[in-house]
Amino acid sequence: MLNNQDFTHNRASFLGGSDIGAILGVSKYCSAMDVWLEKTGKRVDHKDSFALRFGSFAESFIADEYALLTGEHLIEHSEGLAHPQYSFCVGHIDRFVLEKKELPLFHSDGGLNAKKLLECKTANHYSQSDWGEPGTDAIPLPYLCQCLWYLGITNLSEIDVAVLLGGSDLRVYTVTRDVELESLMFEKAAFFWTEHVQKDMPPKPQSIDDCQALFQRASIGKTLEASSEALELIRKLKALESQTQVEEVQIDGIKQALMETMADAEVLTYLGKPVITWKAPKASYRIDTKRLGLEHPELVKAYQSPVQSSRRFVVKDLPEELMPYELILEEKAMEGVAL
C-alpha cells in the first residue's frame, strides 16, 4: 500500500524527485551539498522566481494539452506518495493517467488504478538541444532520474513527460521503468539520508561553491599551518595562474582542495607567514527605506540588518626559498631581471 500523506509543507522531512539528480551529481543547478544544507535546516530557501512561477502556472495548461493530444484521462492528486520501503523517499506527481475515466485513483487496498504517470515541464529555446527525439526517453538526466524515482514509488511501468519548449512547442517523451537502475538510485538516496542527513555529516564538497556553502562561517582569527601537501598545491596553483592558457577546472580543483584543508580557518601560514587568507569582508548594512533615514535619522540603527558576504579566498606569493628554481627563473625573465 502506498503511504499517502501531505508532505507539501516540510521539504526537510523527506527526499523528493527534484533532489535525486543533485544527490547523484547530475544536476547543473543543485548539488548534494545544497540538498544536505536544506534537509538539515542549515539553509532555508524560499524559492521564488519567474521561471518557477511560470512552470507552476503552466502545469495545468500542459496537462490539458497532453490530454487533448493523446485522449488520455488524467487526475490530479496533490498529496505526496512515499516509497513502500524507504518512507523518506517521496514523490509529488503532476498527473496520473487513469485506466478508465470513471475509476477512482486508488484501489481499496491502496494500489493505483493509474496505468502510467505524467510529468509536466517547461523549457526555454536555449535548452532545446537537451531534449532528443519526441517519443523517446532522451530527456535531461536530472528529469530522467526524477521519472525513475516516481516509477519506483508508484510501482508503475511508464511515465510520459510533456514539455513545453519556448512556449510554443509541446513534445511528449516516454520513460519506462528500469528496475536495476532504480534499485541503485534508491540505495544511493538511502545512504545519503542515513549517513549524511540523519547523522548531520556533510557530503564531500564537489565544487568551490560547495566549499563556500559548507564553510560559510569562519572561526575568527583561526590560523592553520600549511602541510607539505598544501604547499605543493599552492606551488601548482601559482604555476597554473602564470600560464596564458590553462583550464579553469584545474585551478578550481586546486582551490577546492585548499579550501577543504582550511575548513573554518581564516589564514593558512607557512613558518608563521600567511600564504592564504580566506576571510569574509566586514558585514555591510542596508537601510530598509530611504525615507526612514530622511525623516527619522535617530531610528536608522533600529532598521539596519547585517549582510554576510562570502569569504574571500586570497593566495599570496610564496617566499622565493619555497619556490621551484624553474618557476623563479620564469618569473624573473617576465620581469626583465637578468640572473
MITOR-254342 format. One record per atom (N, C-alpha, C): atom name; x, y, z. Coordinates in steps of 0.001 Angstrom, whole numbers. Atoms other than C-alpha are relative to their C-alpha. Example, Ala and Ser with C-alpha at 12.3 -4.5 7.8 and 13.67 -1.06 7.14 Angstrom:
BEGIN
 name    east   north      up
    N     890   -1190       0
   CA   12300   -4500    7800
    C     900    1200       0
    N    -820   -1190     -60
   CA   13670   -1060    7140
    C    -770    1090     730
***
This chain:
BEGIN
 name    east   north      up
    N     854   -1192       0
   CA       0       0       0
    C     891    1244       0
    N    -759   -1246      50
   CA    1271    3462    -857
    C    -280     846    1241
    N     139    -896   -1148
   CA    1877    5783    2064
    C    -403    1373    -530
    N     566   -1191     615
   CA    -363    8668    1056
    C    -150    1087    1054
    N      15   -1024   -1028
   CA     407   11756    3148
    C     226    1375    -620
    N    -268   -1369     441
   CA     668   15511    2911
    C    1429     374     389
    N   -1399    -344    -232
   CA    4416   16117    2560
    C     316    1397    -530
    N    -194   -1241     749
   CA    3906   19517     953
    C     778    1051     780
    N    -446   -1185    -723
   CA    4878   21872    3750
    C    1393    -109     614
    N   -1300     140    -651
   CA    8092   20424    5167
    C     938    -836    -858
    N    -884     705     915
   CA   10573   19540    2446
    C    1208    -597     714
    N   -1157     507    -719
   CA   13260   18935    5065
    C    -233   -1392     564
    N     311    1286    -612
   CA   11471   15787    6252
    C      53   -1163    -978
    N     -26    1076     989
   CA   11903   13794    3035
    C     902     385   -1168
    N    -673    -214    1274
   CA   13813   13407    -219
    C   -1038     -94   -1105
    N     972     -23    1078
   CA   11835   14290   -3330
    C     629    -270   -1358
    N    -467     289    1347
   CA   12090   13658   -7038
    C     938    1054    -547
    N    -886   -1062     472
   CA   13771   17017   -7608
    C    1345     -12     720
    N   -1255      81    -752
   CA   16507   16095   -5081
    C     948   -1059    -539
    N    -830    1169     304
   CA   17745   12822   -6531
    C    1069     307   -1041
    N   -1016    -357     986
   CA   19543   14340   -9533
    C    1191     677     637
    N   -1081    -685    -710
   CA   21558   16573   -7206
    C     805    -986     838
    N    -689     996    -828
   CA   22366   13671   -4869
    C     909    -874    -849
    N    -789     846     897
   CA   23623   11636   -7828
    C    1059     796    -760
    N   -1018    -837     631
   CA   25686   14594   -9080
    C    -227     271   -1473
    N     265    -227    1425
   CA   23924   15034  -12436
    C    -751    1306    -260
    N     715   -1267     163
   CA   22218   18385  -11818
    C     978    1146    -202
    N    -831   -1177     251
   CA   23708   21594  -13204
    C    -302    1134     983
    N     462   -1132    -784
   CA   21808   23796  -10780
    C      22    -245    1506
    N      77     326   -1423
   CA   21950   21986   -7444
    C     957   -1152     283
    N    -950    1048    -354
   CA   24483   19791   -5641
    C    -503    -775    1208
    N     332     782   -1192
   CA   24314   17123   -2956
    C     179     845    1256
    N    -218    -891   -1139
   CA   25690   19762    -593
    C   -1211     911     205
    N    1192    -851     -98
   CA   22728   22042   -1382
    C   -1154    -764     639
    N    1076     819    -557
   CA   20326   19197    -604
    C     240    -240    1493
    N    -330     251   -1407
   CA   22130   18397    2661
    C    -262    1238     852
    N     217   -1234    -760
   CA   22041   22030    3792
    C   -1487     248     213
    N    1445    -202    -135
   CA   18300   22180    3127
    C    -616   -1011     964
    N     636    1045    -802
   CA   17401   18849    4732
    C     411      61    1472
    N    -439    -124   -1394
   CA   19427   19580    7878
    C    -378    1349     606
    N     466   -1275    -517
   CA   17864   23019    8254
    C    1052    1080      87
    N   -1065   -1007     -33
   CA   21130   24879    7756
    C    -209    1093   -1033
    N     359   -1009     999
   CA   19728   26708    4776
    C   -1491    -111    -257
    N    1435     -26     288
   CA   16120   27737    4333
    C    -199     834   -1251
    N     180    -687    1272
   CA   15451   28594     717
    C   -1478     243    -253
    N    1353    -338     429
   CA   12290   30431    -162
    C      66     194   -1512
    N    -216     -19    1439
   CA   12469   29531   -3820
    C   -1154     702    -704
    N    1013    -752     721
   CA   10639   32047   -5937
    C     681     746   -1138
    N    -543    -675    1175
   CA   11486   33154   -9446
    C   -1067     -27   -1081
    N     967     -34    1101
   CA    9669   33975  -12647
    C    -114   -1373    -646
    N      15    1313     653
   CA   10701   30627  -14147
    C    -785   -1019     823
    N     730     932    -846
   CA    9363   28697  -11139
    C   -1498     303       1
    N    1427    -368       0
   CA    6114   30645  -11066
    C    -655    -356   -1332
    N     553     334    1313
   CA    5639   30178  -14801
    C    -182   -1509    -136
    N     107    1449      64
   CA    6326   26440  -14512
    C   -1212    -515     752
    N    1163     399    -791
   CA    3720   26109  -11791
    C   -1298     397    -691
    N    1183    -481     704
   CA    1222   28211  -13741
    C    -297    -832   -1240
    N     165     692    1284
   CA    1814   26299  -16979
    C    -348   -1473     155
    N     222    1431    -191
   CA    1410   22840  -15432
    C   -1389    -443    -457
    N    1371     372     376
   CA   -2379   22756  -15853
    C    -217      88   -1506
    N     129    -167    1452
   CA   -2167   24055  -19416
    C     662   -1164    -735
    N    -715    1098     661
   CA     408   21426  -20387
    C    -754   -1310     173
    N     769    1221    -241
   CA   -1640   18648  -18773
    C   -1240     -41    -885
    N    1194     -51     843
   CA   -4777   19790  -20625
    C     356    -247   -1469
    N    -420     195    1386
   CA   -2888   19935  -23935
    C     421   -1446    -253
    N    -371    1412     109
   CA   -1463   16466  -23319
    C   -1257    -863    -132
    N    1252     763      64
   CA   -4988   15146  -22697
    C    -665     154   -1369
    N     564    -219    1327
   CA   -6211   16738  -25949
    C     773    -759   -1073
    N    -858     646     987
   CA   -3258   15336  -27867
    C    -116   -1523      28
    N     -43    1462    -141
   CA   -3450   11777  -26505
    C   -1359    -649     230
    N    1295     565    -338
   CA   -7090   11358  -25489
    C     -15    -720    1344
    N     -86     675   -1291
   CA   -5960   10125  -22059
    C    -824     740    1055
    N     744    -567   -1123
   CA   -7945   10673  -18872
    C     976     225    1159
    N    -960    -359   -1034
   CA   -5961   12490  -16174
    C    -708     323    1307
    N     491    -409   -1301
   CA   -6435   13012  -12476
    C    1163     604     776
    N   -1010    -675    -809
   CA   -4556   15352  -10158
    C    -133    -446    1441
    N      -8     398   -1399
   CA   -3537   14270   -6665
    C    1174     707     657
    N   -1052    -888    -500
   CA   -1596   16875   -4690
    C     822    -586    1137
    N    -724     551   -1140
   CA    -568   14734   -1721
    C    1168    -867    -469
    N   -1169     786     344
   CA    2810   13054   -1726
    C    -203   -1487     254
    N      19    1443    -173
   CA    3291    9312   -2083
    C    1397    -447     421
    N   -1283     447    -517
   CA    6036    7555    -140
    C     340   -1383    -529
    N    -481    1299     448
   CA    8139    4619   -1267
    C    -371   -1060    1043
    N     426    1027    -971
   CA    6892    1343     317
    C    1125    -487     912
    N   -1119     442    -824
   CA   10398     501    1602
    C     727    1155     668
    N    -721   -1167    -514
   CA   12018    3921    2036
    C   -1008    1125     225
    N    1095    -937    -272
   CA    9426    6103    3753
    C     416    1460    -172
    N    -491   -1369     175
   CA   11640    9214    3428
    C     156     369   -1475
    N     -39    -264    1443
   CA   11576    8917    -385
    C   -1419     262    -482
    N    1368    -447     271
   CA    8525   10844   -1557
    C    -107     541   -1418
    N     246    -538    1334
   CA    7020   11716   -4912
    C   -1258     841     -39
    N    1160    -838     295
   CA    4721   14623   -5758
    C    -175     -28   -1518
    N     154     300    1422
   CA    3422   13562   -9154
    C   -1020     950    -611
    N     847   -1021     612
   CA    1887   16075  -11552
    C   -1390    -535    -338
    N    1289     585     394
   CA    -843   13841  -13008
    C     123   -1518     -91
    N     101    1440     179
   CA   -1969   10221  -13071
    C    -894    -270   -1212
    N     780     377    1179
   CA   -3238    8649  -16301
    C    -830   -1222     378
    N     889    1044    -495
   CA   -6286    6533  -15413
    C    -223   -1109   -1018
    N     392    1107     859
   CA   -7176    3118  -16758
    C   -1341     312    -673
    N    1309    -404     507
   CA  -10783    4315  -17139
    C    -413    1291     705
    N     335   -1327    -506
   CA  -12239    7781  -16645
    C    -779     -49    1303
    N     889      11   -1162
   CA  -14835    6768  -14032
    C     633    -621    1247
    N    -617     672   -1134
   CA  -12400    4898  -11778
    C     609    1006     973
    N    -745    -828    -961
   CA  -11052    6405   -8532
    C    1490    -266    -176
    N   -1444     162     158
   CA   -7298    6837   -8293
    C     519   -1234     730
    N    -530    1088    -811
   CA   -6802    4233   -5561
    C    -964   -1180      64
    N     752    1209    -322
   CA   -7944     628   -5182
    C    -324       5    1488
    N     342     125   -1417
   CA   -9460    -394   -1866
    C    1214    -430     831
    N   -1192     437    -725
   CA   -6103   -1966    -939
    C    1116    1041     -21
    N    -987   -1068      43
   CA   -4262    1321   -1592
    C     803      63   -1264
    N    -699     -16    1274
   CA   -2906     397   -5001
    C    -595    1018    -951
    N     425   -1025     949
   CA   -3242    2697   -8002
    C    -786    -593   -1165
    N     724     344    1223
   CA   -5810    2481  -10787
    C     664     621   -1227
    N    -666    -660    1114
   CA   -3466    4558  -12928
    C     799   -1006    -821
    N    -805     868     861
   CA   -1811    2926  -15925
    C    1393     579    -244
    N   -1307    -637      81
   CA    1018    5457  -16083
    C     -78    1389     619
    N     -97   -1318    -616
   CA    2169    8860  -14836
    C     271    1052   -1068
    N    -320   -1122     875
   CA    2527   12291  -16402
    C     763    1040     795
    N    -794   -1078    -571
   CA    5221   14842  -15584
    C      -8    1156    -989
    N      90   -1182     860
   CA    4809   18390  -16961
    C    1207     900     220
    N   -1197    -828     -84
   CA    7841   20544  -17749
    C    -101    1185    -959
    N    -186   -1116     923
   CA    8675   23896  -19311
    C    1503     181    -216
    N   -1411    -241     309
   CA   11956   24778  -21015
    C      78    1109   -1038
    N    -146   -1073     982
   CA   13273   27731  -22982
    C     692    -514   -1263
    N    -582     392    1287
   CA   14579   27674  -26554
    C    1478    -383     137
    N   -1433     238    -126
   CA   18196   27705  -25372
    C     316   -1410     487
    N    -229    1362    -501
   CA   17800   24284  -23712
    C    -579   -1062    -930
    N     629     936     928
   CA   16176   22696  -26756
    C     931   -1163    -354
    N    -950    1057     364
   CA   19352   20740  -27521
    C     111   -1076    1072
    N     -33    1000   -1078
   CA   18996   18945  -24169
    C   -1079   -1060    -181
    N    1121     911     216
   CA   15882   17228  -25473
    C     166    -696   -1351
    N    -183     776    1213
   CA   16049   14440  -28034
    C   -1273    -118    -823
    N    1143     242     877
   CA   13526   12974  -30455
    C   -1247    -293     833
    N    1241     289    -737
   CA    9918   13096  -29151
    C    -384   -1468    -121
    N     376    1406     -17
   CA    8563    9692  -28194
    C    1061    -894     610
    N   -1081     761    -613
   CA   11933    8552  -26847
    C     135     398    1464
    N    -283    -399   -1380
   CA   13383    8817  -23335
    C    1205     929      61
    N   -1164    -905      83
   CA   16038   11324  -24472
    C    -340    1352     615
    N     309   -1217    -743
   CA   15367   13935  -21781
    C    1195     332     896
    N   -1118    -332    -893
   CA   17777   15814  -19470
    C     127    -990    1149
    N    -261    1053    -978
   CA   19392   13434  -16994
    C    -665     234    1355
    N     700    -182   -1279
   CA   18012   15088  -13820
    C   -1485    -358     -92
    N    1411     346     179
   CA   14482   14696  -15225
    C    -184   -1505    -151
    N      67    1455     132
   CA   15195   11078  -16151
    C      56    -654    1375
    N     -84     518   -1373
   CA   16231   10387  -12549
    C   -1297     241     757
    N    1259    -333    -656
   CA   13092   12124  -11320
    C   -1110    -956    -449
    N    1017     912     523
   CA   10917    9958  -13571
    C     168   -1402     570
    N    -254    1326    -562
   CA   12566    6732  -12414
    C    -345     -33    1485
    N     364    -139   -1417
   CA   12074    7937   -8839
    C   -1500    -202     186
    N    1457     106    -110
   CA    8329    8289   -9373
    C    -501   -1394    -361
    N     403    1359     381
   CA    8036    4908  -11101
    C     316    -982    1127
    N    -346     875   -1110
   CA    9824    3233   -8202
    C    -955     151    1172
    N     932    -251   -1111
   CA    7493    4850   -5674
    C   -1382    -581    -292
    N    1366     417     348
   CA    4278    4001   -7543
    C     -87   -1429    -510
    N     -39    1360     541
   CA    5379     605   -8909
    C    -683     -96   -1361
    N     528       6    1360
   CA    4167    1608  -12372
    C    1148    -147    -992
    N   -1017     348     994
   CA    5987     821  -15600
    C     350    1123    -955
    N    -216   -1003    1045
   CA    5738    4026  -17615
    C    -415    1390     477
    N     344   -1391    -274
   CA    5726    7794  -17302
    C     252     823   -1258
    N    -166    -938    1112
   CA    5169   10378  -20021
    C     481    1341     547
    N    -472   -1338    -334
   CA    6980   13708  -19900
    C    -464     936   -1118
    N     474   -1002     961
   CA    5148   16567  -21629
    C     744    1299     288
    N    -795   -1209    -208
   CA    7428   19562  -22123
    C    -424    1063   -1004
    N     305   -1146     850
   CA    6539   22985  -23477
    C    1292     763    -223
    N   -1272    -635     348
   CA    9617   24278  -25265
    C    -245    1373    -612
    N      92   -1352     545
   CA    9872   28009  -25802
    C   -1401     561     -47
    N    1361    -519     -57
   CA    6204   28500  -25048
    C    -871    -345   -1198
    N     797     257    1205
   CA    5068   27123  -28425
    C     153   -1415    -551
    N    -280    1330     535
   CA    6413   23601  -28958
    C    -239   -1033    1093
    N     322    1031    -995
   CA    4741   20796  -26972
    C     499   -1355    -494
    N    -539    1307     352
   CA    6609   17497  -27009
    C    -304    -998    1115
    N     268    1057    -968
   CA    5898   14183  -25312
    C    1090   -1067    -115
    N   -1021    1031     -92
   CA    8598   11743  -24201
    C    -503   -1093     934
    N     443    1125    -815
   CA    8174    8315  -22608
    C    1190    -698     642
    N   -1042     679    -768
   CA   10327    6798  -19884
    C    -589   -1278     577
    N     445    1280    -545
   CA    9964    3125  -18979
    C     860    -383    1191
    N    -648     367   -1257
   CA   10935    1549  -15692
    C    1256    -833    -245
    N   -1251     758       9
   CA   14480     256  -15213
    C     273    -403    1443
    N     -27     430   -1393
   CA   14401   -1798  -12021
    C    1424     -22     553
    N   -1379      72    -468
   CA   18171   -2292  -11807
    C     542    1387     328
    N    -451   -1370    -241
   CA   18961    1410  -12160
    C    -770     628    1151
    N     850    -526   -1069
   CA   16059    2257   -9871
    C     483    -457    1375
    N    -472     535   -1278
   CA   17373      -9   -7098
    C    1278     698     438
    N   -1253    -694    -304
   CA   20801    1585   -7307
    C    -268    1429     449
    N     330   -1378    -312
   CA   19252    5043   -7195
    C    -564     130    1415
    N     587     -73   -1343
   CA   17204    4358   -4060
    C    1011    -401    1070
    N   -1068     327    -946
   CA   20210    2753   -2370
    C     878    1216     262
    N    -790   -1230    -157
   CA   22199    5940   -3021
    C    -763    1014     841
    N     828    -940    -761
   CA   19305    8004   -1659
    C     -45    -397    1468
    N      61     479   -1381
   CA   19062    5811    1458
    C    1315     260     725
    N   -1308    -273    -608
   CA   22810    6147    2088
    C     135    1483     324
    N     -74   -1445    -220
   CA   22610    9914    1702
    C    -841     392    1208
    N     908    -371   -1084
   CA   19671   10117    4108
    C     527    -473    1363
    N    -416     557   -1289
   CA   21050    7828    6827
    C    1393     482     425
    N   -1380    -320    -344
   CA   24748    8721    6628
    C     291    1497      32
    N    -270   -1436      54
   CA   24546   12433    5861
    C   -1080     829     704
    N    1066    -813    -587
   CA   21141   13858    6799
    C    -220    -369    1468
    N     306     407   -1372
   CA   20357   11802    9896
    C    1199     143     941
    N   -1194    -141    -837
   CA   23956   11870   11153
    C     573    1413     -34
    N    -433   -1398     112
   CA   24327   15544   10232
    C    1468     105    -420
    N   -1356      14     538
   CA   27523   14785    8319
    C     -51     441   -1465
    N      97    -495    1380
   CA   28069   16786    5121
    C     630    -962    -998
    N    -668     768    1052
   CA   28842   15019    1857
    C    1275     716    -412
    N   -1246    -612     455
   CA   32210   15668     257
    C    -323    1117    -982
    N     232   -1099     952
   CA   32257   19068   -1487
    C     438    -398   -1409
    N    -304     305    1394
   CA   32236   18809   -5266
    C     397    1233    -799
    N    -311   -1235     720
   CA   32977   22422   -6148
    C     412    1077     992
    N    -314   -1156    -838
   CA   34208   25778   -4863
    C   -1268     527     664
    N    1267    -461    -585
   CA   30570   26777   -4346
    C    -397    -853    1199
    N     291     878   -1131
   CA   30112   23729   -2117
    C     844     376    1213
    N    -888    -397   -1104
   CA   33119   24783     -33
    C    -451    1316     620
    N     474   -1287    -527
   CA   31821   28333     268
    C   -1255    -192     842
    N    1232     241    -749
   CA   28463   26980    1435
    C     272    -744    1300
    N    -268     819   -1180
   CA   29867   24402    3855
    C     787     777    1064
    N    -859    -749    -927
   CA   32483   26702    5387
    C    -318    1489     -49
    N     431   -1392     133
   CA   30464   29898    5158
    C     467     852    1168
    N    -392    -762   -1193
   CA   31306   30937    8696
    C    1396    -434     448
    N   -1359     282    -450
   CA   34956   31169    9647
    C      98     166    1508
    N    -335    -243   -1407
   CA   36373   30910   13148
    C     948    1191      28
    N    -750   -1253      69
   CA   37576   34480   13592
    C    1378    -158     634
    N   -1366      42    -498
   CA   41341   34627   13938
    C     661   -1356     -57
    N    -595    1342      16
   CA   41873   30891   13431
    C    1046    -108   -1095
    N   -1121     152     922
   CA   45200   30100   11771
    C     405   -1465     -60
    N    -408    1383     211
   CA   46366   26804   10307
    C    1345     -18    -704
    N   -1318     117     618
   CA   49951   25864    9487
    C     -81    -958   -1187
    N      86     773    1234
   CA   50356   24547    5951
    C     831   -1269      79
    N    -736    1254     123
   CA   51374   20948    5402
    C     811      15   -1292
    N    -780      85    1244
   CA   53815   19893    2692
    C    -927    -203   -1191
    N     965     210    1092
   CA   50830   18732     616
    C    -661    1319    -394
    N     626   -1291     304
   CA   49177   22162     908
    C     970     914    -733
    N   -1004    -824     680
   CA   52418   23901    -102
    C     169    -422   -1452
    N    -130     482    1379
   CA   52686   21691   -3171
    C   -1192     433    -843
    N    1182    -478     710
   CA   49134   22592   -4136
    C     127    1487    -333
    N    -171   -1433     243
   CA   49947   26299   -3774
    C     994     227   -1131
    N    -981    -134    1072
   CA   53021   25896   -5983
    C    -644    -298   -1363
    N     666     356    1254
   CA   50920   24164   -8643
    C    -973    1094    -429
    N     969   -1051     300
   CA   48265   26853   -8393
    C     689    1233    -567
    N    -724   -1180     489
   CA   50778   29695   -8818
    C     568    -247   -1391
    N    -538     325    1321
   CA   52366   27914  -11776
    C   -1091      35   -1061
    N    1117       2     949
   CA   48993   27415  -13474
    C    -473    1423    -286
    N     494   -1362     170
   CA   47943   31028  -12879
    C     965     860    -814
    N    -974    -758     782
   CA   51134   32234  -14550
    C     -29    -347   -1480
    N      88     408    1392
   CA   50292   30408  -17775
    C   -1081     801    -721
    N     970    -785     784
   CA   48467   32205  -20573
    C   -1242    -809    -334
    N    1139     855     325
   CA   46251   29247  -21436
    C     -37   -1149    1000
    N     129    1051   -1009
   CA   45006   26962  -18703
    C   -1475    -292     208
    N    1375     396    -270
   CA   41865   25022  -17937
    C    -415     492    1391
    N     479    -514   -1286
   CA   39900   26814  -15214
    C    -363   -1124     956
    N     396    1103    -869
   CA   38733   23432  -13948
    C    1183    -491     831
    N   -1183     386    -764
   CA   42325   22647  -12902
    C     227     945    1173
    N    -182   -1005   -1056
   CA   42643   25885  -10956
    C   -1072    -158    1066
    N    1090     148    -965
   CA   39224   25413   -9352
    C     183   -1248     852
    N    -211    1229    -758
   CA   40122   21858   -8351
    C    1025     180    1108
    N   -1025    -244   -1022
   CA   43252   23016   -6522
    C    -542     917    1093
    N     582    -901    -999
   CA   41410   25888   -4831
    C    -974    -748     905
    N     943     783    -804
   CA   38712   23467   -3714
    C     729    -855    1031
    N    -775     829    -928
   CA   41299   21140   -2183
    C     581     828    1140
    N    -553    -873   -1040
   CA   42907   24036    -321
    C   -1089     502     943
    N    1114    -421    -851
   CA   39536   25244     928
    C    -399   -1113     963
    N     337    1126    -869
   CA   38765   21766    2263
    C    1047    -154    1100
    N   -1061      72    -996
   CA   42135   21796    4029
    C    -188    1062    1077
    N     145   -1093    -952
   CA   41461   25173    5650
    C   -1279    -104     814
    N    1304      95    -674
   CA   37806   24475    6518
    C    -408    1356     570
    N     462   -1263    -578
   CA   36851   27218    9005
    C    1156     929     373
    N   -1141    -870    -297
   CA   40389   28643    9335
    C      20    1198    -938
    N     -64   -1210     818
   CA   40830   32206    8092
    C    1341     173    -697
    N   -1353    -217     522
   CA   44586   32018    7465
    C     751   -1321     -46
    N    -932    1119     112
   CA   46942   29342    6189
    C    1403     586     -31
    N   -1344    -572    -115
   CA   50545   30036    7175
    C    1063   -1050    -309
    N   -1183     858      74
   CA   53986   28636    6498
    C    1140     743     685
    N   -1032    -617    -837
   CA   56721   29342    9023
    C    -481    1335     572
    N     587   -1178    -620
   CA   54364   31854   10574
    C    -432    1092    -951
    N     370   -1021     971
   CA   53833   33814    7352
    C   -1263    -429    -751
    N    1226     360     715
   CA   50372   33926    5723
    C     282    -340   -1469
    N     -95     356    1421
   CA   50238   32100    2391
    C   -1379      -9    -662
    N    1377    -114     500
   CA   46440   32056    2021
    C    -847     650    1084
    N    1032    -511    -900
   CA   43722   34151    3609
    C   -1359    -297    -616
    N    1361     305     449
   CA   40076   33186    3403
    C    -944     598    1038
    N     772    -746    -988
   CA   38052   35798    5215
    C   -1234     615    -642
    N    1191    -721     444
   CA   34607   37273    4931
    C     230    1490     194
    N    -109   -1442    -212
   CA   34575   41021    4368
    C    -957     440    1107
    N     876    -499   -1050
   CA   33008   43113    7065
    C   -1427     107    -513
    N    1406     -57     388
   CA   29244   42923    7023
    C    -408    1419    -346
    N     538   -1312     369
   CA   27545   45790    5246
    C   -1411     128     562
    N    1322    -236    -567
   CA   24317   47365    6425
    C    -874     737   -1009
    N     944    -617     926
   CA   21261   48320    4455
    C   -1170     599     773
    N    1182    -642    -578
   CA   18563   50760    5437
    C   -1216    -494    -772
    N    1181     559     640
   CA   15115   49378    4750
    C    -617     981   -1003
    N     545   -1011     918
   CA   13916   52641    3168
    C     784    1298     145
    N    -676   -1299     -36
   CA   15485   55957    2254
    C    -800     994     842
    N     861    -940    -710
   CA   12540   57746    3757
    C     229     -59    1513
    N    -245     147   -1428
   CA   13270   56320    7194
    C    1219     823     409
    N   -1204    -737    -328
   CA   16751   57826    7127
    C    -187    1499     -60
    N     220   -1435     152
   CA   15500   61200    5969
    C    -892     564    1089
    N     981    -534    -942
   CA   12576   61576    8328
    C     312    -351    1458
    N    -272     443   -1375
   CA   13822   59644   11372
    C    1431    -514     104
    N   -1401     450     -47
   CA   17633   59546   11384
    C     363    -695    1300
    N    -321     618   -1280
   CA   17601   58539   15039
    C    -425   -1473      43
    N     487    1381      22
   CA   15829   55302   14130
    C     750    -882   -1002
    N    -681     739    1069
   CA   18224   54267   11358
    C     586   -1312     509
    N    -651    1206    -506
   CA   20135   51812   13511
    C    -994   -1115     288
    N    1001    1017    -321
   CA   16946   50057   14518
    C    -468    -755   -1237
    N     450     627    1237
   CA   16265   49251   10870
    C    1168    -512    -848
    N   -1145     560     710
   CA   19727   48008    9936
    C      84   -1495     247
    N    -215    1433    -152
   CA   20491   44354    9320
    C    1317    -365    -657
    N   -1294     384     591
   CA   23920   42783    8753
    C    -190    -903   -1211
    N      13     835    1200
   CA   24531   41231    5328
    C    1353    -685    -100
    N   -1254     742      -6
   CA   27134   38485    5371
    C     394    -379   -1423
    N    -501     335    1324
   CA   29159   38252    2167
    C     835   -1271      72
    N    -828    1199      58
   CA   31115   35204    1001
    C    1433     331     409
    N   -1394    -170    -372
   CA   34616   34720    2373
    C     860     140   -1258
    N    -907    -203    1142
   CA   37387   35937       6
    C    1208    -907     142
    N   -1106     951       5
   CA   39966   33284    -904
    C    1166     638    -734
    N   -1138    -720     567
   CA   43347   35004   -1483
    C    1268    -823     192
    N   -1256     740     -50
   CA   46535   33082   -2345
    C    1144     989    -149
    N   -1100    -956       3
   CA   49682   35051   -1534
    C    1229    -617    -660
    N   -1242     487     595
   CA   53123   34798   -3165
    C     813    -750    1042
    N    -872     756    -884
   CA   55375   32159   -1673
    C    1374     667      66
    N   -1387    -466     -48
   CA   58836   33185    -440
    C     834    -744   -1032
    N    -791     596    1065
   CA   61445   32508   -3117
    C     661   -1300     433
    N    -691    1213    -435
   CA   63149   29900    -967
    C    -914   -1222     -12
    N     948    1116      41
   CA   59972   27794   -1136
    C    -452    -318   -1412
    N     457     173    1378
   CA   59503   28097   -4908
    C     995    -830    -790
    N    -903     748     877
   CA   60891   25687   -7541
    C     896     969    -769
    N    -967    -887     657
   CA   64018   27192   -9172
    C    -462     387   -1399
    N     447    -289    1365
   CA   62482   26899  -12659
    C   -1060    1091      -3
    N    1049   -1010     -79
   CA   59490   28992  -11586
    C     587    1366     325
    N    -655   -1270    -305
   CA   61787   31675  -10102
    C     620     590   -1260
    N    -606    -468    1247
   CA   63697   31882  -13406
    C   -1056     576    -936
    N    1071    -444     901
   CA   60437   32188  -15336
    C    -559    1350     435
    N     547   -1259    -496
   CA   59115   34980  -13107
    C     999    1140    -192
    N   -1016   -1032     185
   CA   62421   36902  -13228
    C     111     408   -1469
    N     -87    -306    1432
   CA   62508   36612  -17005
    C   -1155     892    -426
    N    1167    -826     349
   CA   58988   38055  -17229
    C     166    1414     523
    N    -208   -1316    -559
   CA   60093   40944  -15024
    C    1193     726    -627
    N   -1142    -603     652
   CA   63161   41554  -17194
    C    1213      94     881
    N   -1140      -9    -912
   CA   65607   40753  -14423
    C    1022   -1004    -476
    N   -1072     894     450
   CA   68939   39283  -15536
    C     563    -753    1177
    N    -570     833   -1064
   CA   70297   36392  -13480
    C    1404    -452    -398
***
